[in-house]
Amino acid sequence: MTDPRYNYGPADPQYPQHQGQPQYGQGQPHYPQGEPEPKVNVGKLWAGGIGTAVVAALLVVVAIMLIRGVLGIAILSPEGAGAYGTVSTTSYAIAAAGAALLATALLMVLLLAMPSPLTFFTWICLLLTAVAVILPFTLVADLDAKIATAAINLLVGLCITTMLSSVGSAAQNTPRQAGY
């Protein structure tokens, strides 16, 4: 049975009746006057940045173990140091994680202040990746170690760029247009 105290019919002011088609966008949250909708979901951005830092660090470790252990190229430490190498491998992995966190901070600033922030972010990251790829060739080392280091830098740079571009896109709160 229904409760007679509640009128769920057309006269109920709690459930107004609309003429014609339903209006799109009525279920979206409304922000009070003076408080615009946040442009960036900072929590989602930094969670993705931390995840990217972990992936970049692990990518360095896996790549060095592959290059040292499988290919036999002495990179970052002498040949007898084993597949992992020395503390240099750990430092390299921490540096990759730090680069990802710095890139996240850059992305946050761009998202908050720039028009077309993901375009600027991608260009900045790709140019920094190019510098990281060229840098090993300016140092004194065997050619195979230079190539291997440049390849790792390229992989890490592309990893950070692509993952954070996706994170930045997902962290943006863009208002939806009516009807879409």
TAJOFEN-V656140 format. One line per field, one symbol per residue. burial: b if it has 24 or more other C-alpha atoms within 12 Angstrom, else e. A space follows every 50 residues. Layout:
burial->???
This chain:
burial->eeeeeeeeeeeeeeeeeeeeeeeeeeeeeeeeeeeeeebbebeebbebbb bbbbbbbbbbbbbbbebbeeeebbbbbeeeeebbbeeebeebbebbbbbb bbbbbbbbebbeeeeebbebbbeebbeebeebbeebeeeeeeeebbbbbb bbbbbbbbbbbbbbbbbbbbbbeeeeeeee
